[in-house]
Amino acid sequence: MKNIKYLFLIFSAIFIFEMFNSNKAEACTISSGVVSESDINSGCDTAPAEYEIVIYKLYLCTSAPTEATTSSTVVLTPCSQVFNNSSGATAAVTQGAEIVLDGTYTRPPNGTYTHGYAYMDNTFGITWAGELSGAKTGTSSGTGVFCGTKAGSGTHAKGSTHTGNSVCGSSAITAGKFVETLAQFGAHDDAFSSKAEVDNINGTTASIIGYLVDSNEHRAANTGEVVKLEGLVEFADPITVTGATTSLSMTFNVGEGMHLSNTGSDSLWIGSGPFQAIMKAN
């Protein structure tokens, strides 16, 4: 099947959409390339220059898989594996770009698929730099209206979150890649949550459940057990694979793939946000 790899990428992108925060923030207002400081103070989402994800396994399912518990793995009996990379395939996602994951692809049997499953890393790379309408202090260093991501890494977990993710100054910033590890859904001062669920994704009837899982691929019982992320999605429209299916092309919308907020000390906090994929059948 020519270009069948594009079929598989759609699932990884959908799984990440809106998993991070149950209450999605408003989009940041940007005027002549300048991001609204007042929107940042309230918390807002905007586009990073690049968003990096790591995918291990993708499945198509003819019905809903049975969700993992703290003592059992997800049951994938109604599913067919379509992608595998035991080391993880890294995708650097940019606005409007088509990408292909490196790994082993398997054509799914002809049939109608209503659900999908993805197994991925719980780390996300964010790269961005821009101008704000008012000065902010970087959580790493500097103060000014020009800010960007600081090269480094940190963890968002129950009881704590990362700092040192931003740098600001009086002139344009050269962005570094900040890698966020997700070990908690919701705010760090909320009760531990290993599950996030979103219905009516992007105004459709699609729904998604995200799980933070441990090394046994069981649902994590606490933030310290989290090592990977699972996504189970119900598609708005079933995907039918037939002998006539040749390719599916896809572009990414990362217009809200990064979250900007004020830490409370007028410092700029940068973390991961939602994005989606747009698919076109060929």
Secondary structure, DSSP 8 states (H G I E B T S, - for coil): -TTTHHHHHHHHHHHHTT-S-SS--EE--EETTEE-HHHHHH-EEE--SEEEEEEEEEEEESS--B--BTTB--B-TTEEEEEEEEEEEEEEE-TT------SEE----SEEEEEEEEEEESEEEEE-EEEEEEEEEESSB-EEEEEEE-SEEEEEETTB-----EEEESS-----EEEEEEE-SS-TTS----EEEE-SGGGSS-EEEEEEE-TTSSB-SSGGG--EEEEEEEEEEEEEE-TT---EEEEEE-TT-EEEEE-SSSEEEEEE---EEEEEE-
